[in-house]
Amino acid sequence: MNVEAYIKTGGPLPLERRTIIHLVLVHNHLQDQLTQALKPFDISLQQFNVMRILRGQKGNPANLSTINERMVSRMSNTTRLVDKLIAKHYAERKTCPENRRKVEIRLTPKGQEILTEMDRAVDAVEREVLKPLDEGQMKELNHLLDLIF
């Protein structure tokens, strides 16, 4: 991608600025592609992330703090995301019998089933987006990104 042409600048950008803009453009492109893949399921990327976190608990409940710590995109509205999943019957919330202040959140069977379908849609987008890269290039890209973050 020619960043300068894309953002219609008159000339070359300083390398640091070009790199940052390029990363932002790639991020936006990926987010758009993933959002489109999840659109038929009426699920946001953040809700999808919460569902994957809950699945990763392997049947054990999670609390809001655990979910928030593991979010790819951390935000303060984790409660709202969980509430939306509960409204769709993809997750359930129960008060812990031993500690009534503790709330336990789990995926429902319906949530697990729909998550499997969403996984297929997201996997297809990931394969398509990364098709131009071979395994070595993906490893190198991950290494370079690790140097930044």
Steps between C-alpha positions, in 0.01 A plus 500: 500500500624844420409687817571841349268433207232358728491807724569729203807682628710713272821311562674237708433489872769466764559127551378498861173678413448279193550188712248611763243600238556169321440307824179696564377439145570126529327491840193674356493263201518194725234635732269572205548149359434332835199723570352400162556130579312535830221718364270206410520391865410848633812489719767765546870419507504576872207264567675231294812553709300460824348177369844361415626593846205317657566194282864510609383449858417139397171490689625693801329831569669833442440828675501848348854564618633186329320589177628857506860388562492267198327731254697577186354850509468596867207715592294593801168384355552126543175484698308637201661245267407215733146637536459493120621140484258405778214668313585284196512189724869446411619545858358469848579677824451349843575622847752280678323315785805526731563871435195696389720792386671273246336462160574197282465521123493203262420428138168329445473196269338733245797737538748217446315387190484845339862567596606196298322648197661839558841333526461365147413846364792666683743222399408558135573873530831433675608256226400743225671801658821307565504313168778720355736398784675168542567351843848650524370847418226469761758398761721795402204739511408373846861543610505860374169578667630351825782754488242782503260358758 
